[in-house]
Amino acid sequence: MTLKAGNKAPAFSLKNQAGETVALKDFVNKKHVLLYFYPRASTPGCTVQAQGIRDHLKAFADLDIAVIAVSPDPVDKIAKFVDKHELNFHLLADEDHAIADKYGVWGLKKFMGKEFMGLIRSTFLIDKNGKLIEQLPKFTTKNHHDVALDAFKKYLGES
């Protein structure tokens, strides 16, 4: 299934870095959601991406946006990642990649001449009604926070 703007965002309920259950329904009618999928905690690109969000979290909060990051890492690995880099948003463990599958971001990847199944770095903007606004186009881990903020500002009519 291909996700399209206006579609209801696929539901999820996963454990965060503290072992607490976080679900998309927790934010419906309360906050917009920036949902991003990253391949592995503590890798260079994923660290830069998470630090960018951490350092700009107030800008997201000012626009009534909750940030949620998802990876196939176990809770204990995510907890160490959060502690080491003082991350200030929810990171969720999708060890069986069921949520990544729902969002269509688990697929064939190539690295150093090898092909394997893995998580494809992706970001989705979800409105307060739980509907998909858009999937972000290409971005770098260094500018991810800016691209996401700009997209939300455009959607909210603030740019």
C-alpha beads as a LAMMPS data file, in Angstrom:
LAMMPS data file: protein, C-alpha beads

159 atoms
158 bonds

1 atom types
1 bond types

-500.0 500.0 xlo xhi
-500.0 500.0 ylo yhi
-500.0 500.0 zlo zhi

Masses

1 110.0

Atoms # bond

1 1 1 0.000 0.000 0.000
2 1 1 1.326 3.405 -0.948
3 1 1 0.640 6.156 1.555
4 1 1 -0.782 9.376 0.153
5 1 1 -1.469 12.810 1.587
6 1 1 -4.878 12.833 3.230
7 1 1 -4.756 9.117 4.085
8 1 1 -5.118 8.126 7.698
9 1 1 -1.608 7.510 9.023
10 1 1 -1.050 3.854 9.951
11 1 1 -1.538 3.315 13.679
12 1 1 1.368 2.289 15.862
13 1 1 2.018 1.444 19.480
14 1 1 5.625 0.767 20.484
15 1 1 7.905 0.982 23.519
16 1 1 10.070 4.087 23.872
17 1 1 13.529 4.471 25.410
18 1 1 12.024 4.287 28.924
19 1 1 9.995 1.165 28.155
20 1 1 6.739 3.173 28.053
21 1 1 4.173 2.504 25.346
22 1 1 3.730 5.369 22.892
23 1 1 0.927 5.245 20.323
24 1 1 -0.085 7.541 17.484
25 1 1 -3.564 7.790 19.036
26 1 1 -1.961 9.520 22.061
27 1 1 -1.409 12.594 19.864
28 1 1 -4.620 12.678 17.804
29 1 1 -6.576 15.904 18.390
30 1 1 -3.641 17.200 20.471
31 1 1 -0.500 17.596 18.355
32 1 1 0.861 17.259 14.857
33 1 1 3.474 14.509 14.601
34 1 1 6.840 14.410 12.907
35 1 1 7.434 10.664 12.519
36 1 1 10.844 9.686 11.280
37 1 1 12.439 6.324 10.692
38 1 1 16.201 5.903 11.121
39 1 1 18.276 2.773 10.433
40 1 1 20.406 2.338 13.593
41 1 1 21.083 4.156 16.838
42 1 1 24.581 5.475 17.459
43 1 1 25.672 5.463 13.816
44 1 1 27.158 8.746 12.529
45 1 1 24.259 9.800 10.282
46 1 1 21.548 8.822 12.738
47 1 1 23.366 10.673 15.516
48 1 1 23.633 13.890 13.464
49 1 1 19.955 13.620 12.537
50 1 1 18.846 13.083 16.157
51 1 1 21.051 15.908 17.463
52 1 1 19.531 18.294 14.905
53 1 1 16.052 17.452 16.163
54 1 1 17.212 17.703 19.792
55 1 1 18.725 21.142 19.225
56 1 1 15.602 22.452 17.458
57 1 1 12.913 20.718 19.519
58 1 1 11.582 24.027 20.857
59 1 1 10.847 25.175 17.293
60 1 1 8.782 22.002 16.765
61 1 1 7.037 22.407 20.122
62 1 1 6.206 26.041 19.286
63 1 1 4.294 24.729 16.244
64 1 1 2.499 22.101 18.363
65 1 1 4.494 19.217 16.847
66 1 1 5.521 16.067 18.708
67 1 1 8.624 14.347 17.355
68 1 1 8.788 10.557 17.279
69 1 1 11.683 8.548 15.866
70 1 1 11.491 4.827 15.077
71 1 1 14.236 2.265 14.468
72 1 1 14.530 -1.517 14.538
73 1 1 16.843 -1.263 17.564
74 1 1 15.848 -2.821 20.920
75 1 1 14.763 -0.570 23.794
76 1 1 18.066 -0.917 25.683
77 1 1 20.112 0.252 22.675
78 1 1 17.762 3.205 22.141
79 1 1 18.010 4.103 25.845
80 1 1 21.821 4.240 25.618
81 1 1 21.572 6.397 22.471
82 1 1 19.197 8.803 24.245
83 1 1 21.401 9.021 27.346
84 1 1 24.660 9.475 25.450
85 1 1 23.316 12.308 23.279
86 1 1 20.772 13.793 25.728
87 1 1 17.917 13.314 23.275
88 1 1 14.669 14.951 24.353
89 1 1 11.979 13.239 22.280
90 1 1 10.456 9.758 21.907
91 1 1 12.546 7.083 20.219
92 1 1 10.609 3.887 19.615
93 1 1 11.743 0.287 19.189
94 1 1 10.287 -1.471 16.124
95 1 1 12.371 -4.651 16.399
96 1 1 10.171 -6.733 14.103
97 1 1 9.866 -3.757 11.698
98 1 1 6.063 -4.142 11.649
99 1 1 5.520 -0.364 11.750
100 1 1 8.231 0.239 9.152
101 1 1 6.368 -2.259 6.940
102 1 1 3.075 -0.376 7.464
103 1 1 4.744 2.858 6.365
104 1 1 6.488 1.166 3.428
105 1 1 9.994 1.994 4.657
106 1 1 11.369 -1.527 5.133
107 1 1 12.948 -2.637 1.906
108 1 1 15.938 -3.597 -0.165
109 1 1 19.044 -1.530 0.479
110 1 1 22.498 -1.543 -1.055
111 1 1 25.714 -0.807 0.804
112 1 1 29.269 -1.460 -0.331
113 1 1 28.115 -3.751 -3.118
114 1 1 25.851 -5.858 -0.910
115 1 1 22.070 -5.994 -0.952
116 1 1 20.031 -6.562 2.195
117 1 1 16.661 -5.800 3.721
118 1 1 16.658 -2.833 6.056
119 1 1 15.044 0.381 7.147
120 1 1 14.970 3.171 4.571
121 1 1 15.490 6.563 6.229
122 1 1 12.148 8.352 5.843
123 1 1 10.055 11.086 7.436
124 1 1 6.301 11.589 7.575
125 1 1 4.311 14.657 8.614
126 1 1 1.019 13.821 10.323
127 1 1 -1.665 16.351 11.248
128 1 1 -3.608 16.582 14.500
129 1 1 -6.391 14.468 12.992
130 1 1 -4.004 11.574 12.391
131 1 1 -3.914 12.132 8.641
132 1 1 -0.787 12.072 6.536
133 1 1 0.259 15.519 5.341
134 1 1 3.210 14.304 3.299
135 1 1 6.308 12.164 3.198
136 1 1 9.334 14.420 3.067
137 1 1 11.354 14.386 -0.124
138 1 1 15.106 13.809 -0.039
139 1 1 16.987 15.402 2.831
140 1 1 20.357 14.984 4.480
141 1 1 20.815 14.002 8.096
142 1 1 22.363 17.450 8.680
143 1 1 19.395 19.434 7.330
144 1 1 16.564 17.059 8.276
145 1 1 15.247 19.317 11.063
146 1 1 15.175 22.360 8.746
147 1 1 13.417 20.501 5.928
148 1 1 10.822 19.141 8.374
149 1 1 10.223 22.509 10.047
150 1 1 9.887 24.253 6.676
151 1 1 7.388 21.643 5.465
152 1 1 5.264 22.013 8.611
153 1 1 5.425 25.833 8.389
154 1 1 4.266 25.654 4.778
155 1 1 1.396 23.325 5.759
156 1 1 0.436 25.608 8.661
157 1 1 0.635 28.713 6.438
158 1 1 3.516 30.193 8.403
159 1 1 6.153 30.430 5.682

Bonds

1 1 1 2
2 1 2 3
3 1 3 4
4 1 4 5
5 1 5 6
6 1 6 7
7 1 7 8
8 1 8 9
9 1 9 10
10 1 10 11
11 1 11 12
12 1 12 13
13 1 13 14
14 1 14 15
15 1 15 16
16 1 16 17
17 1 17 18
18 1 18 19
19 1 19 20
20 1 20 21
21 1 21 22
22 1 22 23
23 1 23 24
24 1 24 25
25 1 25 26
26 1 26 27
27 1 27 28
28 1 28 29
29 1 29 30
30 1 30 31
31 1 31 32
32 1 32 33
33 1 33 34
34 1 34 35
35 1 35 36
36 1 36 37
37 1 37 38
38 1 38 39
39 1 39 40
40 1 40 41
41 1 41 42
42 1 42 43
43 1 43 44
44 1 44 45
45 1 45 46
46 1 46 47
47 1 47 48
48 1 48 49
49 1 49 50
50 1 50 51
51 1 51 52
52 1 52 53
53 1 53 54
54 1 54 55
55 1 55 56
56 1 56 57
57 1 57 58
58 1 58 59
59 1 59 60
60 1 60 61
61 1 61 62
62 1 62 63
63 1 63 64
64 1 64 65
65 1 65 66
66 1 66 67
67 1 67 68
68 1 68 69
69 1 69 70
70 1 70 71
71 1 71 72
72 1 72 73
73 1 73 74
74 1 74 75
75 1 75 76
76 1 76 77
77 1 77 78
78 1 78 79
79 1 79 80
80 1 80 81
81 1 81 82
82 1 82 83
83 1 83 84
84 1 84 85
85 1 85 86
86 1 86 87
87 1 87 88
88 1 88 89
89 1 89 90
90 1 90 91
91 1 91 92
92 1 92 93
93 1 93 94
94 1 94 95
95 1 95 96
96 1 96 97
97 1 97 98
98 1 98 99
99 1 99 100
100 1 100 101
101 1 101 102
102 1 102 103
103 1 103 104
104 1 104 105
105 1 105 106
106 1 106 107
107 1 107 108
108 1 108 109
109 1 109 110
110 1 110 111
111 1 111 112
112 1 112 113
113 1 113 114
114 1 114 115
115 1 115 116
116 1 116 117
117 1 117 118
118 1 118 119
119 1 119 120
120 1 120 121
121 1 121 122
122 1 122 123
123 1 123 124
124 1 124 125
125 1 125 126
126 1 126 127
127 1 127 128
128 1 128 129
129 1 129 130
130 1 130 131
131 1 131 132
132 1 132 133
133 1 133 134
134 1 134 135
135 1 135 136
136 1 136 137
137 1 137 138
138 1 138 139
139 1 139 140
140 1 140 141
141 1 141 142
142 1 142 143
143 1 143 144
144 1 144 145
145 1 145 146
146 1 146 147
147 1 147 148
148 1 148 149
149 1 149 150
150 1 150 151
151 1 151 152
152 1 152 153
153 1 153 154
154 1 154 155
155 1 155 156
156 1 156 157
157 1 157 158
158 1 158 159
